[in-house]
């Protein structure tokens, strides 16, 4: 739920926020989340409002970008300059797939709050917004890697150890690696043995690529990233909800593949919050394959260690995107360094 309240100093905005605080039970990050949108810098500097986990978050929209996009303020307004503006205050309710369910304007008598919470009371559970349990548009493929090969990849990780891995962000026009243990905690080993890399390519080409072509009519020709990842309980390892293609340096990614290498762990399951709370744990050698644009998360590992092989797949057109964006990737990139899954498998 989004609330365009403009400023917590405004009586109408403050009344809306007080209604949210009084109904805190709705916002648990499982059934519902609240996002308030403020374009008043004093709301942040004077701490009139602040994030409260789980469930309550605020966007500081001091330049009016979000408010313009949603029509809360005119497109030509000068919020950053402090110019007088006309403000529309309203609530927006989005379903788990981020489609608009309702837009409720603020009412002078405050009746909008009754309408809002009445609507929330009547909504189904997030995983049943269509009247049935939703299934994310993923492929669940057993037997991609043989048990012996899974053990081999785990032994390679244990021999060399892993390094803390981060996630990609856009900073000053560059795609850079960032670290935030509240969002992601994982250690990776990048496979350097060329023969071992080729074996993974052959297996992906034979057992994953045809399934993607059959289900999505998409012909994979490139494979990126040869890592064995370790989500360890002693590290509290997890990965918060994210998408894999939201920066210039990752925009070429089309499909993610998550292949479990073992089963001796608890937690560490892959979920797709836009389609409900259901999570997935493939058996050793089994894969979850999904579009990089899907929101997904890995739950915290509570016992043992989860080992996984985690490549990305894409095609000729996406390779051109990667090459065009190479200059925006921290440290640079090169087309000649791409790994071509099909050609490698056939050589």
C-alpha positions as CSV (number, residue, x, y, z in Angstrom):
1,X,0.0,0.0,0.0
2,X,1.3,3.4,-1.0
3,X,0.2,6.6,0.8
4,X,0.9,10.0,-0.9
5,X,0.5,12.1,2.2
6,X,2.9,14.9,1.1
7,X,4.1,16.0,4.5
8,X,3.7,14.7,8.1
9,X,3.4,18.4,9.1
10,X,0.2,18.7,7.1
11,X,-2.9,17.9,9.3
12,X,-4.4,15.6,6.7
13,X,-1.2,13.8,6.1
14,X,-0.6,13.4,9.8
15,X,-4.1,12.0,10.3
16,X,-3.6,9.4,7.6
17,X,-0.3,8.3,9.2
18,X,-1.9,8.1,12.6
19,X,-4.5,5.8,11.1
20,X,-1.7,3.6,9.7
21,X,0.0,3.5,13.1
22,X,-3.2,2.7,14.9
23,X,-3.7,-0.3,12.4
24,X,-0.2,-1.5,12.6
25,X,-1.4,-5.1,12.7
26,X,-2.2,-5.1,9.0
27,X,1.4,-4.4,7.9
28,X,3.6,-7.4,8.7
29,X,5.5,-7.8,5.4
30,X,3.6,-11.1,4.9
31,X,0.1,-10.0,4.2
32,X,0.7,-6.3,3.5
33,X,3.4,-3.7,3.4
34,X,3.0,0.1,3.8
35,X,5.1,2.7,1.9
36,X,4.6,6.4,2.7
37,X,5.7,9.0,0.2
38,X,6.9,12.3,1.5
39,X,8.4,15.2,-0.4
40,X,9.0,17.3,2.8
41,X,12.7,17.1,3.8
42,X,11.8,18.0,7.4
43,X,9.9,14.7,7.7
44,X,13.3,13.0,7.5
45,X,15.6,15.6,9.2
46,X,13.2,16.0,12.2
47,X,12.3,12.3,12.2
48,X,8.6,13.0,12.1
49,X,8.3,9.5,10.5
50,X,10.7,6.6,10.1
51,X,10.8,3.0,8.9
52,X,9.5,0.4,11.4
53,X,10.1,-3.2,10.5
54,X,8.3,-5.2,9.6
55,X,5.9,-3.5,7.4
56,X,6.3,0.3,7.5
57,X,8.7,2.2,5.1
58,X,9.0,5.6,3.7
59,X,10.2,7.0,0.4
60,X,11.9,10.5,0.6
61,X,10.6,12.0,-2.6
62,X,12.2,15.4,-2.2
63,X,12.5,16.1,-5.9
64,X,9.0,14.9,-6.6
65,X,9.9,12.1,-9.0
66,X,7.6,9.5,-7.5
67,X,4.8,11.9,-6.8
68,X,4.8,13.1,-10.4
69,X,4.8,9.6,-11.8
70,X,1.7,8.7,-9.8
71,X,0.0,12.0,-10.4
72,X,0.1,13.3,-6.8
73,X,1.7,16.6,-8.0
74,X,1.7,18.2,-11.5
75,X,4.4,17.0,-13.9
76,X,5.8,20.5,-14.2
77,X,5.9,21.3,-10.5
78,X,9.0,22.7,-8.8
79,X,9.1,20.8,-5.5
80,X,12.9,20.9,-5.2
81,X,12.8,24.7,-5.5
82,X,10.0,25.1,-2.9
83,X,7.5,26.5,-5.4
84,X,3.8,26.4,-4.4
85,X,2.1,23.4,-5.8
86,X,-1.2,21.6,-5.9
87,X,-1.1,18.3,-4.1
88,X,-3.4,15.3,-4.6
89,X,-3.3,13.1,-1.5
90,X,-4.5,9.5,-1.9
91,X,-3.9,5.8,-1.1
92,X,-2.9,3.2,-3.8
93,X,-3.4,-0.5,-3.1
94,X,-1.3,-2.8,-5.2
95,X,-1.6,-6.6,-5.5
96,X,1.4,-8.8,-5.1
97,X,2.2,-8.5,-8.8
98,X,2.3,-4.7,-8.3
99,X,-0.9,-4.1,-10.3
100,X,-3.2,-1.4,-9.0
101,X,-6.2,-2.8,-7.0
102,X,-7.6,0.5,-5.8
103,X,-6.9,4.3,-5.6
104,X,-8.7,6.0,-2.7
105,X,-8.5,9.8,-2.5
106,X,-8.2,11.5,0.9
107,X,-11.7,12.6,2.0
108,X,-12.2,15.8,4.0
109,X,-14.1,13.9,6.7
110,X,-11.5,11.1,6.9
111,X,-13.9,8.5,5.6
112,X,-11.2,7.3,3.2
113,X,-9.5,5.5,6.0
114,X,-12.6,3.4,6.7
115,X,-12.8,2.5,3.0
116,X,-9.1,1.6,2.9
117,X,-9.1,-0.7,5.9
118,X,-12.4,-2.2,4.9
119,X,-10.8,-3.1,1.6
120,X,-7.8,-4.6,3.3
121,X,-10.1,-6.7,5.5
122,X,-11.7,-8.2,2.4
123,X,-8.6,-9.0,0.4
124,X,-7.6,-12.7,0.0
125,X,-4.3,-14.0,1.2
126,X,-1.4,-12.8,-1.1
127,X,-0.9,-16.3,-2.5
128,X,-4.6,-16.7,-3.5
129,X,-5.4,-13.3,-5.3
130,X,-6.8,-15.3,-8.2
131,X,-9.0,-17.5,-6.0
132,X,-6.5,-20.4,-6.2
133,X,-2.9,-20.9,-5.0
134,X,-0.7,-19.1,-7.5
135,X,2.3,-20.8,-9.0
136,X,5.1,-18.5,-10.2
137,X,6.1,-18.9,-13.9
138,X,9.2,-21.0,-13.2
139,X,10.6,-24.3,-14.4
140,X,11.4,-26.9,-11.8
141,X,13.8,-29.4,-13.3
142,X,15.2,-32.5,-11.6
143,X,18.4,-34.3,-12.5
144,X,20.3,-31.5,-14.2
145,X,23.5,-32.5,-12.4
146,X,24.3,-36.1,-11.3
147,X,24.9,-36.8,-7.6
148,X,28.6,-37.5,-8.2
149,X,29.0,-34.2,-10.0
150,X,27.2,-32.3,-7.2
151,X,29.6,-33.7,-4.7
152,X,32.6,-32.8,-7.0
153,X,31.5,-29.1,-7.1
154,X,31.0,-29.1,-3.3
155,X,34.5,-30.5,-2.8
156,X,35.9,-27.8,-5.1
157,X,34.3,-25.2,-2.9
158,X,35.5,-26.8,0.3
159,X,39.1,-27.1,-1.1
160,X,39.3,-23.4,-2.1
161,X,36.8,-21.7,0.2
162,X,34.5,-18.9,-0.8
163,X,34.6,-15.1,-0.7
164,X,31.8,-12.8,0.5
165,X,29.6,-11.9,-2.4
166,X,27.6,-8.7,-2.8
167,X,24.9,-7.5,-5.1
168,X,24.9,-5.0,-8.0
169,X,23.7,-1.4,-7.7
170,X,23.7,1.8,-9.8
171,X,26.0,4.4,-8.3
172,X,26.8,7.6,-10.3
173,X,26.0,5.9,-13.6
174,X,28.1,2.8,-12.8
175,X,27.1,-0.7,-12.0
176,X,29.1,-1.5,-8.8
177,X,29.2,-4.3,-6.3
178,X,27.7,-3.5,-2.9
179,X,27.6,-5.3,0.5
180,X,24.8,-5.2,3.0
181,X,24.4,-8.2,5.3
182,X,20.9,-7.2,6.1
183,X,20.0,-7.8,2.5
184,X,22.4,-10.6,1.4
185,X,24.9,-12.9,3.1
186,X,26.6,-15.5,1.0
187,X,30.1,-16.8,0.0
188,X,31.0,-17.8,-3.5
189,X,33.8,-19.6,-5.2
190,X,34.4,-18.8,-8.9
191,X,35.4,-22.0,-10.8
192,X,38.7,-21.5,-12.6
193,X,39.2,-25.0,-14.0
194,X,38.3,-24.7,-17.7
195,X,37.5,-28.4,-18.0
196,X,35.1,-28.2,-15.1
197,X,33.5,-25.1,-16.5
198,X,32.9,-26.9,-19.8
199,X,31.2,-29.8,-18.0
200,X,28.7,-27.4,-16.4
201,X,28.1,-25.8,-19.8
202,X,27.4,-29.2,-21.5
203,X,24.9,-30.2,-18.8
204,X,23.1,-26.8,-18.9
205,X,23.0,-27.0,-22.7
206,X,21.6,-30.5,-22.7
207,X,19.2,-30.4,-19.8
208,X,18.1,-26.8,-19.2
209,X,18.4,-24.9,-22.6
210,X,15.9,-27.2,-24.4
211,X,13.3,-26.8,-21.6
212,X,13.6,-23.0,-21.8
213,X,13.1,-23.2,-25.6
214,X,10.1,-25.4,-25.2
215,X,8.4,-23.4,-22.4
216,X,9.4,-19.9,-23.5
217,X,10.4,-20.1,-27.2
218,X,13.7,-18.5,-26.2
219,X,17.0,-19.8,-27.6
220,X,19.8,-19.6,-25.1
221,X,23.3,-19.1,-26.6
222,X,25.3,-17.6,-23.7
223,X,26.0,-18.6,-20.1
224,X,27.4,-16.2,-17.5
225,X,29.0,-16.9,-14.1
226,X,30.5,-20.2,-13.0
227,X,30.2,-20.1,-9.2
228,X,29.6,-22.5,-6.4
229,X,27.7,-20.6,-3.8
230,X,27.4,-21.4,-0.1
231,X,24.6,-20.2,2.2
232,X,25.8,-21.2,5.7
233,X,23.7,-21.2,8.8
234,X,26.7,-20.0,10.9
235,X,26.7,-16.8,8.8
236,X,22.9,-16.4,8.9
237,X,23.1,-16.6,5.1
238,X,20.1,-15.4,3.0
239,X,19.3,-13.1,0.1
240,X,16.4,-10.6,0.4
241,X,13.9,-10.0,-2.4
242,X,15.5,-8.7,-5.5
243,X,15.6,-8.9,-9.3
244,X,18.7,-9.9,-11.3
245,X,18.6,-7.4,-14.2
246,X,17.9,-3.9,-12.8
247,X,21.3,-2.3,-13.5
248,X,23.0,-1.4,-16.8
249,X,25.7,-4.1,-16.1
250,X,23.1,-6.8,-15.5
251,X,20.3,-5.7,-18.0
252,X,21.4,-8.4,-20.5
253,X,20.5,-11.3,-18.1
254,X,17.4,-13.2,-19.2
255,X,17.2,-16.4,-17.1
256,X,18.6,-17.4,-13.7
257,X,19.3,-21.0,-12.9
258,X,19.5,-22.2,-9.3
259,X,20.8,-25.7,-9.0
260,X,21.0,-27.2,-5.5
261,X,24.0,-29.4,-4.9
262,X,23.0,-30.9,-1.5
263,X,20.0,-31.4,0.7
264,X,21.5,-31.3,4.2
265,X,20.3,-27.9,5.3
266,X,17.2,-26.2,6.6
267,X,15.8,-22.9,5.2
268,X,17.6,-21.6,2.1
269,X,14.5,-22.0,-0.1
270,X,13.8,-19.9,-3.2
271,X,10.5,-17.9,-3.2
272,X,8.8,-15.5,-5.5
273,X,6.9,-12.9,-3.4
274,X,4.8,-11.6,-6.3
275,X,3.1,-15.0,-6.4
276,X,2.7,-15.7,-2.8
277,X,4.7,-17.2,0.1
278,X,5.3,-20.7,-1.4
279,X,9.0,-21.6,-1.5
280,X,11.0,-24.1,-3.5
281,X,13.8,-26.5,-2.5
282,X,15.0,-28.7,-5.5
283,X,16.6,-32.0,-4.7
284,X,20.4,-32.3,-5.2
285,X,21.0,-31.8,-8.9
286,X,17.6,-30.2,-9.4
287,X,17.1,-26.7,-10.7
288,X,14.7,-23.8,-10.4
289,X,14.9,-21.7,-13.7
290,X,13.2,-18.3,-13.9
291,X,13.2,-15.0,-15.6
292,X,15.7,-12.5,-14.2
293,X,12.9,-9.9,-14.0
294,X,11.0,-11.9,-11.4
295,X,11.2,-10.8,-7.8
296,X,12.8,-13.6,-5.8
297,X,14.4,-14.2,-2.4
298,X,16.4,-16.9,-0.6
299,X,15.3,-17.6,3.0
300,X,17.8,-17.6,5.8
301,X,19.6,-20.9,6.3
302,X,18.9,-22.1,9.8
303,X,20.8,-25.3,9.9
304,X,23.7,-26.8,7.8
305,X,24.9,-25.3,4.6
306,X,23.2,-24.9,1.2
307,X,25.5,-25.3,-1.8
308,X,24.3,-24.2,-5.2
309,X,25.5,-23.6,-8.7
310,X,24.1,-20.2,-10.0
311,X,24.6,-19.2,-13.6
312,X,22.7,-16.7,-15.8
313,X,21.6,-17.4,-19.4
314,X,21.0,-15.1,-22.3
315,X,21.0,-14.9,-26.1
316,X,22.6,-13.0,-29.0
317,X,20.5,-9.9,-28.7
318,X,21.2,-9.7,-25.0
319,X,24.9,-10.1,-25.7
320,X,24.7,-6.9,-27.7
321,X,23.1,-5.2,-24.7
322,X,25.9,-6.4,-22.4
323,X,28.5,-5.1,-24.9
324,X,26.8,-1.7,-25.2
325,X,26.7,-1.4,-21.4
326,X,30.3,-2.6,-20.8
327,X,31.6,0.9,-20.0
328,X,29.0,1.2,-17.2
329,X,30.3,-1.8,-15.4
330,X,32.8,-1.2,-12.7
331,X,36.1,-2.6,-13.9
332,X,34.9,-2.8,-17.5
333,X,33.9,-5.8,-19.5
334,X,34.6,-7.3,-22.9
335,X,32.5,-9.1,-25.4
336,X,35.3,-11.6,-26.1
337,X,35.1,-12.8,-22.5
338,X,31.6,-14.1,-22.9
339,X,31.0,-17.7,-22.4
340,X,28.9,-19.3,-25.2
341,X,27.0,-22.3,-23.8
342,X,25.9,-23.9,-27.1
343,X,29.2,-23.7,-28.9
344,X,31.2,-24.9,-25.9
345,X,28.9,-27.9,-25.5
346,X,29.4,-28.8,-29.1
347,X,33.2,-28.4,-29.2
